[in-house]
Amino acid sequence: MLYLVVYYFQLHGALSALMFYVVCCLQRRFNSRSVVELSGILQLSPMLGIVIILTCALYVGLLSTLKFICEFYIFCVLFEITSLISAIPFYVANVIGLVAFSKC
């Protein structure tokens, strides 16, 4: 279990660094980080747009990605320990997280 948690944090750190690198590339290419000003990235810079899509897909934790597998095993172990401890992260991630991001 400890190895899985360490691997998850290493993966999270690598994906976060990749996201910061993508933002840096956007800043250098378009001199802006505003989403409103950067519409049509796939037409202007197809490779950068594909990297953004793949990075977001990996960061979200879609099925069959390493981040999803790590999160799944961590939550399974938490559920085996006690269901109350595992219910709290699910509640925070799904309910409170969605409410906070929908207010943007």
KAZIMO-V447194 format. One record per backbone hydrogen bond with DSSP energy under -0.5 kcal/mol. CO is the residue of the C=O (numbers start at 1). NH is the residue of the N-H. If there is no record, write none. Layout:
co=CO nh=NH
co=CO nh=NH
This chain:
co=1 nh=5
co=2 nh=6
co=3 nh=7
co=4 nh=8
co=5 nh=9
co=6 nh=10
co=7 nh=11
co=8 nh=12
co=9 nh=13
co=10 nh=14
co=11 nh=15
co=12 nh=16
co=13 nh=17
co=14 nh=18
co=15 nh=19
co=16 nh=20
co=17 nh=21
co=18 nh=22
co=19 nh=23
co=20 nh=24
co=21 nh=25
co=22 nh=26
co=23 nh=27
co=24 nh=28
co=25 nh=29
co=26 nh=30
co=26 nh=32
co=27 nh=31
co=34 nh=38
co=36 nh=39
co=38 nh=41
co=40 nh=44
co=41 nh=45
co=45 nh=49
co=46 nh=50
co=47 nh=51
co=48 nh=52
co=49 nh=53
co=50 nh=54
co=51 nh=55
co=52 nh=56
co=53 nh=57
co=54 nh=58
co=55 nh=59
co=56 nh=60
co=57 nh=61
co=57 nh=62
co=62 nh=65
co=65 nh=69
co=66 nh=70
co=67 nh=71
co=68 nh=72
co=69 nh=73
co=70 nh=74
co=71 nh=75
co=72 nh=76
co=73 nh=77
co=74 nh=78
co=75 nh=79
co=76 nh=80
co=77 nh=81
co=78 nh=82
co=82 nh=86
co=83 nh=87
co=84 nh=88
co=85 nh=89
co=86 nh=90
co=87 nh=91
co=88 nh=92
co=89 nh=93
co=90 nh=94
co=91 nh=95
co=91 nh=96
co=92 nh=97
co=95 nh=99
co=96 nh=100
co=97 nh=101
co=98 nh=102
co=99 nh=103
co=100 nh=103
co=101 nh=104
